[in-house]
């Protein structure tokens, strides 16, 4: 596993879970792009990524649980289960996150989401 590429992705996930927008953004290149897999552009540039995550970080239950990580060269692939507050309620979603790392920063990311699974009502 490429330790350098994996380290920035690990720092990014830790900052995501801490809802620390500044630490999170320190992992992204200024001209980074975020896509819904395979090619739907969701955010382009650090400011757009920041705005997208400021809203996400308001979710009180937000947490990404790492299931597995692999890296080859500049590419890092995470399998995660993310706890979120969806419009329909609280639940989890399986995610495959693919990161392209260049010069120690995330340059591009692609996210493949599964179907949300809502928590059962008590």
C-alpha positions as CSV (number, residue, x, y, z in Angstrom):
1,X,0.0,0.0,0.0
2,X,1.3,3.5,-0.8
3,X,1.7,5.0,2.6
4,X,2.0,8.6,1.4
5,X,-1.2,8.5,-0.6
6,X,-3.0,6.6,2.2
7,X,-2.0,9.1,4.9
8,X,-3.7,12.1,3.4
9,X,-6.9,10.0,2.8
10,X,-6.7,8.8,6.4
11,X,-6.3,12.4,7.7
12,X,-9.3,13.4,5.5
13,X,-11.5,10.7,6.9
14,X,-10.5,11.6,10.5
15,X,-11.3,15.3,9.9
16,X,-14.6,14.3,8.3
17,X,-15.5,12.3,11.4
18,X,-14.4,15.2,13.7
19,X,-16.5,17.5,11.4
20,X,-13.4,19.8,11.3
21,X,-13.7,21.7,8.1
22,X,-10.3,23.3,8.2
23,X,-8.4,20.0,8.8
24,X,-10.6,18.4,6.2
25,X,-9.8,21.0,3.5
26,X,-6.1,20.8,4.3
27,X,-6.2,17.4,2.6
28,X,-7.6,18.7,-0.7
29,X,-5.9,20.4,-3.6
30,X,-7.1,23.9,-4.5
31,X,-8.4,22.7,-7.9
32,X,-9.7,19.3,-6.6
33,X,-12.8,17.8,-8.2
34,X,-15.4,15.5,-6.6
35,X,-17.6,13.2,-8.7
36,X,-20.5,10.8,-8.3
37,X,-19.0,7.7,-9.9
38,X,-18.3,7.5,-12.7
39,X,-18.4,11.1,-14.1
40,X,-21.0,13.3,-12.6
41,X,-19.2,16.4,-11.3
42,X,-20.5,17.3,-7.8
43,X,-17.9,20.0,-6.7
44,X,-15.0,21.7,-8.4
45,X,-12.4,23.7,-6.5
46,X,-11.7,23.9,-2.8
47,X,-14.4,26.5,-2.1
48,X,-17.1,24.4,-3.7
49,X,-15.9,21.3,-1.7
50,X,-15.8,23.4,1.5
51,X,-19.4,24.6,1.0
52,X,-20.6,21.1,0.3
53,X,-19.1,19.8,3.5
54,X,-20.0,22.7,5.8
55,X,-23.6,21.7,5.2
56,X,-22.8,17.9,5.6
57,X,-20.9,18.6,8.8
58,X,-24.1,20.0,10.4
59,X,-25.5,16.4,10.6
60,X,-25.2,15.4,14.3
61,X,-24.7,11.6,13.5
62,X,-22.3,12.0,10.6
63,X,-19.6,9.3,10.7
64,X,-17.6,7.3,8.1
65,X,-16.6,3.9,9.3
66,X,-13.7,2.5,7.3
67,X,-14.2,-1.1,6.3
68,X,-11.1,-1.5,4.1
69,X,-8.5,0.5,2.3
70,X,-6.2,-0.3,-0.6
71,X,-3.7,1.8,-2.5
72,X,-1.8,1.5,-5.7
73,X,0.5,4.3,-6.7
74,X,-1.5,7.6,-6.5
75,X,-4.9,5.9,-6.2
76,X,-6.5,5.0,-2.8
77,X,-9.8,3.1,-2.6
78,X,-11.8,3.0,0.6
79,X,-14.9,1.0,1.4
80,X,-16.9,2.7,4.1
81,X,-20.3,2.6,5.8
82,X,-21.4,6.2,6.4
83,X,-24.0,7.2,9.0
84,X,-26.0,10.2,7.9
85,X,-29.2,12.1,8.3
86,X,-31.0,11.7,5.0
87,X,-34.2,13.7,4.1
88,X,-36.2,10.6,5.0
89,X,-34.4,10.1,8.4
90,X,-31.2,8.8,10.0
91,X,-29.5,5.8,8.5
92,X,-26.4,4.4,6.8
93,X,-25.1,4.0,3.3
94,X,-22.3,1.9,1.9
95,X,-19.8,3.9,-0.1
96,X,-16.8,3.2,-2.3
97,X,-14.5,6.2,-2.3
98,X,-11.7,6.4,-4.9
99,X,-9.1,9.1,-4.4
100,X,-6.4,10.3,-6.7
101,X,-3.6,11.9,-4.7
102,X,-0.9,14.2,-6.1
103,X,1.8,16.1,-4.2
104,X,0.3,14.9,-0.9
105,X,-3.2,16.3,-1.6
106,X,-6.4,14.8,-2.9
107,X,-6.8,16.0,-6.5
108,X,-9.9,14.0,-7.5
109,X,-12.4,11.8,-5.7
110,X,-15.2,9.6,-7.0
111,X,-17.9,8.3,-4.8
112,X,-20.1,5.3,-5.5
113,X,-23.1,5.2,-3.1
114,X,-25.3,2.2,-2.3
115,X,-28.9,2.6,-1.3
116,X,-29.5,4.3,2.0
117,X,-30.7,2.0,4.8
118,X,-32.9,4.0,7.3
119,X,-32.7,3.2,11.0
120,X,-35.8,1.4,12.2
121,X,-38.2,3.6,14.1
122,X,-38.2,2.9,17.8
